[in-house]
Amino acid sequence: MAVEHTPTGIVHKGQKGGTTGCGTDTNEHKDHWEDTSKSITCDKKGCKN
């Protein structure tokens, strides 16, 4: 599953309402996150690998 940070357009590994692979909390500013089937674009450890 992937989740997109809509203000930046960066797609992270994870899902809305949790924590991304790189450790970002998607519960903070919930309206900035959207579940997606897009390819992961975050280069941080935990998301990209």
ZAZAMAR-237606 format. One record per atom (N, C-alpha, C, O): residue number from 1; y, x, z; chain. Coordinates in pm, whole numbers. Layout:
<r><num>NUM</num><v>Y</v><u>X</u><w>Z</w><cadena>A</cadena></r>
...
END
This chain:
<r><num>1</num><v>-118</v><u>85</u><w>0</w><cadena>A</cadena></r>
<r><num>1</num><v>0</v><u>0</u><w>0</w><cadena>A</cadena></r>
<r><num>1</num><v>124</v><u>90</u><w>0</w><cadena>A</cadena></r>
<r><num>1</num><v>123</v><u>200</u><w>55</w><cadena>A</cadena></r>
<r><num>2</num><v>227</v><u>41</u><w>-62</w><cadena>A</cadena></r>
<r><num>2</num><v>353</v><u>115</u><w>-69</w><cadena>A</cadena></r>
<r><num>2</num><v>467</v><u>23</u><w>-26</w><cadena>A</cadena></r>
<r><num>2</num><v>459</v><u>-99</u><w>-37</w><cadena>A</cadena></r>
<r><num>3</num><v>573</v><u>84</u><w>22</w><cadena>A</cadena></r>
<r><num>3</num><v>691</v><u>11</u><w>65</w><cadena>A</cadena></r>
<r><num>3</num><v>814</v><u>81</u><w>10</w><cadena>A</cadena></r>
<r><num>3</num><v>825</v><u>204</u><w>17</w><cadena>A</cadena></r>
<r><num>4</num><v>907</v><u>4</u><w>-44</w><cadena>A</cadena></r>
<r><num>4</num><v>1028</v><u>60</u><w>-106</w><cadena>A</cadena></r>
<r><num>4</num><v>1149</v><u>43</u><w>-15</w><cadena>A</cadena></r>
<r><num>4</num><v>1173</v><u>-65</u><w>38</w><cadena>A</cadena></r>
<r><num>5</num><v>1225</v><u>152</u><w>1</w><cadena>A</cadena></r>
<r><num>5</num><v>1353</v><u>146</u><w>72</w><cadena>A</cadena></r>
<r><num>5</num><v>1456</v><u>106</u><w>-33</w><cadena>A</cadena></r>
<r><num>5</num><v>1498</v><u>189</u><w>-113</w><cadena>A</cadena></r>
<r><num>6</num><v>1496</v><u>-20</u><w>-32</w><cadena>A</cadena></r>
<r><num>6</num><v>1578</v><u>-75</u><w>-140</w><cadena>A</cadena></r>
<r><num>6</num><v>1714</v><u>-8</u><w>-159</w><cadena>A</cadena></r>
<r><num>6</num><v>1758</v><u>4</u><w>-273</w><cadena>A</cadena></r>
<r><num>7</num><v>1785</v><u>37</u><w>-53</w><cadena>A</cadena></r>
<r><num>7</num><v>1914</v><u>103</u><w>-78</w><cadena>A</cadena></r>
<r><num>7</num><v>1901</v><u>235</u><w>-156</w><cadena>A</cadena></r>
<r><num>7</num><v>1991</v><u>270</u><w>-233</w><cadena>A</cadena></r>
<r><num>8</num><v>1791</v><u>307</u><w>-136</w><cadena>A</cadena></r>
<r><num>8</num><v>1776</v><u>437</u><w>-203</w><cadena>A</cadena></r>
<r><num>8</num><v>1680</v><u>431</u><w>-320</w><cadena>A</cadena></r>
<r><num>8</num><v>1685</v><u>517</u><w>-409</w><cadena>A</cadena></r>
<r><num>9</num><v>1592</v><u>331</u><w>-323</w><cadena>A</cadena></r>
<r><num>9</num><v>1493</v><u>320</u><w>-429</w><cadena>A</cadena></r>
<r><num>9</num><v>1372</v><u>410</u><w>-409</w><cadena>A</cadena></r>
<r><num>9</num><v>1288</v><u>421</u><w>-498</w><cadena>A</cadena></r>
<r><num>10</num><v>1361</v><u>475</u><w>-293</w><cadena>A</cadena></r>
<r><num>10</num><v>1249</v><u>564</u><w>-265</w><cadena>A</cadena></r>
<r><num>10</num><v>1129</v><u>480</u><w>-219</w><cadena>A</cadena></r>
<r><num>10</num><v>1142</v><u>394</u><w>-132</w><cadena>A</cadena></r>
<r><num>11</num><v>1013</v><u>507</u><w>-277</w><cadena>A</cadena></r>
<r><num>11</num><v>890</v><u>436</u><w>-243</w><cadena>A</cadena></r>
<r><num>11</num><v>806</v><u>525</u><w>-152</w><cadena>A</cadena></r>
<r><num>11</num><v>774</v><u>638</u><w>-187</w><cadena>A</cadena></r>
<r><num>12</num><v>769</v><u>470</u><w>-35</w><cadena>A</cadena></r>
<r><num>12</num><v>693</v><u>543</u><w>67</w><cadena>A</cadena></r>
<r><num>12</num><v>552</v><u>486</u><w>78</w><cadena>A</cadena></r>
<r><num>12</num><v>527</v><u>373</u><w>38</w><cadena>A</cadena></r>
<r><num>13</num><v>461</v><u>566</u><w>133</w><cadena>A</cadena></r>
<r><num>13</num><v>327</v><u>520</u><w>167</w><cadena>A</cadena></r>
<r><num>13</num><v>338</v><u>440</u><w>296</w><cadena>A</cadena></r>
<r><num>13</num><v>396</v><u>488</u><w>393</w><cadena>A</cadena></r>
<r><num>14</num><v>284</v><u>320</u><w>299</w><cadena>A</cadena></r>
<r><num>14</num><v>289</v><u>236</u><w>419</w><cadena>A</cadena></r>
<r><num>14</num><v>314</v><u>92</u><w>384</w><cadena>A</cadena></r>
<r><num>14</num><v>291</v><u>49</u><w>270</w><cadena>A</cadena></r>
<r><num>15</num><v>361</v><u>16</u><w>481</w><cadena>A</cadena></r>
<r><num>15</num><v>391</v><u>-124</u><w>458</w><cadena>A</cadena></r>
<r><num>15</num><v>506</v><u>-171</u><w>545</w><cadena>A</cadena></r>
<r><num>15</num><v>538</v><u>-109</u><w>646</w><cadena>A</cadena></r>
<r><num>16</num><v>568</v><u>-280</u><w>504</w><cadena>A</cadena></r>
<r><num>16</num><v>680</v><u>-336</u><w>579</w><cadena>A</cadena></r>
<r><num>16</num><v>631</v><u>-381</u><w>716</w><cadena>A</cadena></r>
<r><num>16</num><v>523</v><u>-439</u><w>728</w><cadena>A</cadena></r>
<r><num>17</num><v>710</v><u>-354</u><w>818</w><cadena>A</cadena></r>
<r><num>17</num><v>673</v><u>-393</u><w>953</w><cadena>A</cadena></r>
<r><num>17</num><v>590</v><u>-289</u><w>1025</w><cadena>A</cadena></r>
<r><num>17</num><v>518</v><u>-321</u><w>1120</w><cadena>A</cadena></r>
<r><num>18</num><v>600</v><u>-164</u><w>982</w><cadena>A</cadena></r>
<r><num>18</num><v>525</v><u>-56</u><w>1046</w><cadena>A</cadena></r>
<r><num>18</num><v>596</v><u>76</u><w>1030</w><cadena>A</cadena></r>
<r><num>18</num><v>718</v><u>83</u><w>1036</w><cadena>A</cadena></r>
<r><num>19</num><v>518</v><u>181</u><w>1009</w><cadena>A</cadena></r>
<r><num>19</num><v>572</v><u>314</u><w>991</w><cadena>A</cadena></r>
<r><num>19</num><v>520</v><u>371</u><w>860</w><cadena>A</cadena></r>
<r><num>19</num><v>403</v><u>352</u><w>827</w><cadena>A</cadena></r>
<r><num>20</num><v>606</v><u>440</u><w>786</w><cadena>A</cadena></r>
<r><num>20</num><v>564</v><u>501</u><w>660</w><cadena>A</cadena></r>
<r><num>20</num><v>481</v><u>625</u><w>686</w><cadena>A</cadena></r>
<r><num>20</num><v>473</v><u>671</u><w>800</w><cadena>A</cadena></r>
<r><num>21</num><v>419</v><u>679</u><w>583</w><cadena>A</cadena></r>
<r><num>21</num><v>338</v><u>800</u><w>596</w><cadena>A</cadena></r>
<r><num>21</num><v>417</v><u>918</u><w>650</w><cadena>A</cadena></r>
<r><num>21</num><v>362</v><u>1003</u><w>720</w><cadena>A</cadena></r>
<r><num>22</num><v>548</v><u>923</u><w>619</w><cadena>A</cadena></r>
<r><num>22</num><v>631</v><u>1034</u><w>666</w><cadena>A</cadena></r>
<r><num>22</num><v>698</v><u>1003</u><w>800</w><cadena>A</cadena></r>
<r><num>22</num><v>777</v><u>1084</u><w>849</w><cadena>A</cadena></r>
<r><num>23</num><v>667</v><u>887</u><w>859</w><cadena>A</cadena></r>
<r><num>23</num><v>715</v><u>858</u><w>994</w><cadena>A</cadena></r>
<r><num>23</num><v>839</v><u>772</u><w>1005</w><cadena>A</cadena></r>
<r><num>23</num><v>893</v><u>759</u><w>1115</w><cadena>A</cadena></r>
<r><num>24</num><v>887</v><u>714</u><w>896</w><cadena>A</cadena></r>
<r><num>24</num><v>1005</v><u>628</u><w>901</w><cadena>A</cadena></r>
<r><num>24</num><v>965</v><u>490</u><w>951</w><cadena>A</cadena></r>
<r><num>24</num><v>867</v><u>432</u><w>903</w><cadena>A</cadena></r>
<r><num>25</num><v>1042</v><u>435</u><w>1046</w><cadena>A</cadena></r>
<r><num>25</num><v>1015</v><u>303</u><w>1103</w><cadena>A</cadena></r>
<r><num>25</num><v>1073</v><u>195</u><w>1012</w><cadena>A</cadena></r>
<r><num>25</num><v>1194</v><u>188</u><w>995</w><cadena>A</cadena></r>
<r><num>26</num><v>987</v><u>111</u><w>953</w><cadena>A</cadena></r>
<r><num>26</num><v>1034</v><u>6</u><w>862</w><cadena>A</cadena></r>
<r><num>26</num><v>1081</v><u>-119</u><w>938</w><cadena>A</cadena></r>
<r><num>26</num><v>1128</v><u>-214</u><w>876</w><cadena>A</cadena></r>
<r><num>27</num><v>1067</v><u>-119</u><w>1070</w><cadena>A</cadena></r>
<r><num>27</num><v>1117</v><u>-230</u><w>1150</w><cadena>A</cadena></r>
<r><num>27</num><v>1268</v><u>-218</u><w>1174</w><cadena>A</cadena></r>
<r><num>27</num><v>1335</v><u>-315</u><w>1207</w><cadena>A</cadena></r>
<r><num>28</num><v>1320</v><u>-96</u><w>1156</w><cadena>A</cadena></r>
<r><num>28</num><v>1463</v><u>-73</u><w>1169</w><cadena>A</cadena></r>
<r><num>28</num><v>1528</v><u>-110</u><w>1036</w><cadena>A</cadena></r>
<r><num>28</num><v>1489</v><u>-56</u><w>932</w><cadena>A</cadena></r>
<r><num>29</num><v>1625</v><u>-198</u><w>1037</w><cadena>A</cadena></r>
<r><num>29</num><v>1689</v><u>-250</u><w>915</w><cadena>A</cadena></r>
<r><num>29</num><v>1583</v><u>-314</u><w>824</w><cadena>A</cadena></r>
<r><num>29</num><v>1567</v><u>-273</u><w>709</w><cadena>A</cadena></r>
<r><num>30</num><v>1513</v><u>-414</u><w>875</w><cadena>A</cadena></r>
<r><num>30</num><v>1403</v><u>-479</u><w>803</w><cadena>A</cadena></r>
<r><num>30</num><v>1441</v><u>-526</u><w>663</w><cadena>A</cadena></r>
<r><num>30</num><v>1357</v><u>-527</u><w>573</w><cadena>A</cadena></r>
<r><num>31</num><v>1566</v><u>-565</u><w>644</w><cadena>A</cadena></r>
<r><num>31</num><v>1609</v><u>-615</u><w>513</w><cadena>A</cadena></r>
<r><num>31</num><v>1622</v><u>-503</u><w>409</w><cadena>A</cadena></r>
<r><num>31</num><v>1646</v><u>-532</u><w>292</w><cadena>A</cadena></r>
<r><num>32</num><v>1607</v><u>-377</u><w>450</w><cadena>A</cadena></r>
<r><num>32</num><v>1615</v><u>-262</u><w>358</w><cadena>A</cadena></r>
<r><num>32</num><v>1478</v><u>-224</u><w>302</w><cadena>A</cadena></r>
<r><num>32</num><v>1468</v><u>-131</u><w>223</w><cadena>A</cadena></r>
<r><num>33</num><v>1371</v><u>-295</u><w>342</w><cadena>A</cadena></r>
<r><num>33</num><v>1234</v><u>-259</u><w>305</w><cadena>A</cadena></r>
<r><num>33</num><v>1166</v><u>-372</u><w>232</w><cadena>A</cadena></r>
<r><num>33</num><v>1188</v><u>-489</u><w>263</w><cadena>A</cadena></r>
<r><num>34</num><v>1083</v><u>-337</u><w>133</w><cadena>A</cadena></r>
<r><num>34</num><v>1012</v><u>-436</u><w>54</w><cadena>A</cadena></r>
<r><num>34</num><v>876</v><u>-379</u><w>12</w><cadena>A</cadena></r>
<r><num>34</num><v>868</v><u>-269</u><w>-43</w><cadena>A</cadena></r>
<r><num>35</num><v>768</v><u>-455</u><w>39</w><cadena>A</cadena></r>
<r><num>35</num><v>636</v><u>-413</u><w>-6</w><cadena>A</cadena></r>
<r><num>35</num><v>634</v><u>-411</u><w>-158</w><cadena>A</cadena></r>
<r><num>35</num><v>693</v><u>-498</u><w>-222</w><cadena>A</cadena></r>
<r><num>36</num><v>566</v><u>-313</u><w>-215</w><cadena>A</cadena></r>
<r><num>36</num><v>564</v><u>-296</u><w>-360</w><cadena>A</cadena></r>
<r><num>36</num><v>433</v><u>-235</u><w>-406</w><cadena>A</cadena></r>
<r><num>36</num><v>357</v><u>-180</u><w>-326</w><cadena>A</cadena></r>
<r><num>37</num><v>407</v><u>-246</u><w>-534</w><cadena>A</cadena></r>
<r><num>37</num><v>289</v><u>-181</u><w>-594</w><cadena>A</cadena></r>
<r><num>37</num><v>332</v><u>-62</u><w>-679</w><cadena>A</cadena></r>
<r><num>37</num><v>251</v><u>-7</u><w>-754</w><cadena>A</cadena></r>
<r><num>38</num><v>459</v><u>-22</u><w>-668</w><cadena>A</cadena></r>
<r><num>38</num><v>512</v><u>93</u><w>-742</w><cadena>A</cadena></r>
<r><num>38</num><v>449</v><u>223</u><w>-692</w><cadena>A</cadena></r>
<r><num>38</num><v>393</v><u>227</u><w>-583</w><cadena>A</cadena></r>
<r><num>39</num><v>457</v><u>326</u><w>-773</w><cadena>A</cadena></r>
<r><num>39</num><v>408</v><u>459</u><w>-735</w><cadena>A</cadena></r>
<r><num>39</num><v>495</v><u>518</u><w>-625</w><cadena>A</cadena></r>
<r><num>39</num><v>616</v><u>497</u><w>-623</w><cadena>A</cadena></r>
<r><num>40</num><v>433</v><u>593</u><w>-534</w><cadena>A</cadena></r>
<r><num>40</num><v>505</v><u>658</u><w>-424</w><cadena>A</cadena></r>
<r><num>40</num><v>592</v><u>769</u><w>-478</w><cadena>A</cadena></r>
<r><num>40</num><v>544</v><u>855</u><w>-553</w><cadena>A</cadena></r>
<r><num>41</num><v>721</v><u>769</u><w>-440</w><cadena>A</cadena></r>
<r><num>41</num><v>815</v><u>869</u><w>-488</w><cadena>A</cadena></r>
<r><num>41</num><v>866</v><u>960</u><w>-377</w><cadena>A</cadena></r>
<r><num>41</num><v>934</v><u>1059</u><w>-406</w><cadena>A</cadena></r>
<r><num>42</num><v>834</v><u>930</u><w>-250</w><cadena>A</cadena></r>
<r><num>42</num><v>876</v><u>1015</u><w>-139</w><cadena>A</cadena></r>
<r><num>42</num><v>801</v><u>1146</u><w>-142</w><cadena>A</cadena></r>
<r><num>42</num><v>679</v><u>1146</u><w>-155</w><cadena>A</cadena></r>
<r><num>43</num><v>872</v><u>1258</u><w>-131</w><cadena>A</cadena></r>
<r><num>43</num><v>812</v><u>1391</u><w>-136</w><cadena>A</cadena></r>
<r><num>43</num><v>780</v><u>1448</u><w>3</w><cadena>A</cadena></r>
<r><num>43</num><v>732</v><u>1561</u><w>13</w><cadena>A</cadena></r>
<r><num>44</num><v>806</v><u>1372</u><w>109</w><cadena>A</cadena></r>
<r><num>44</num><v>784</v><u>1423</u><w>244</w><cadena>A</cadena></r>
<r><num>44</num><v>636</v><u>1423</u><w>279</w><cadena>A</cadena></r>
<r><num>44</num><v>559</v><u>1342</u><w>227</w><cadena>A</cadena></r>
<r><num>45</num><v>596</v><u>1514</u><w>367</w><cadena>A</cadena></r>
<r><num>45</num><v>458</v><u>1526</u><w>412</w><cadena>A</cadena></r>
<r><num>45</num><v>414</v><u>1393</u><w>476</w><cadena>A</cadena></r>
<r><num>45</num><v>484</v><u>1336</u><w>560</w><cadena>A</cadena></r>
<r><num>46</num><v>298</v><u>1345</u><w>435</w><cadena>A</cadena></r>
<r><num>46</num><v>245</v><u>1219</u><w>488</w><cadena>A</cadena></r>
<r><num>46</num><v>256</v><u>1107</u><w>386</w><cadena>A</cadena></r>
<r><num>46</num><v>171</v><u>1018</u><w>383</w><cadena>A</cadena></r>
<r><num>47</num><v>355</v><u>1111</u><w>303</w><cadena>A</cadena></r>
<r><num>47</num><v>369</v><u>1012</u><w>196</w><cadena>A</cadena></r>
<r><num>47</num><v>309</v><u>1062</u><w>66</w><cadena>A</cadena></r>
<r><num>47</num><v>230</v><u>993</u><w>2</w><cadena>A</cadena></r>
<r><num>48</num><v>346</v><u>1184</u><w>28</w><cadena>A</cadena></r>
<r><num>48</num><v>307</v><u>1236</u><w>-102</w><cadena>A</cadena></r>
<r><num>48</num><v>163</v><u>1287</u><w>-106</w><cadena>A</cadena></r>
<r><num>48</num><v>101</v><u>1287</u><w>-212</w><cadena>A</cadena></r>
<r><num>49</num><v>110</v><u>1329</u><w>7</w><cadena>A</cadena></r>
<r><num>49</num><v>-25</v><u>1384</u><w>5</w><cadena>A</cadena></r>
<r><num>49</num><v>-124</v><u>1299</u><w>82</w><cadena>A</cadena></r>
<r><num>49</num><v>-242</v><u>1333</u><w>88</w><cadena>A</cadena></r>
END
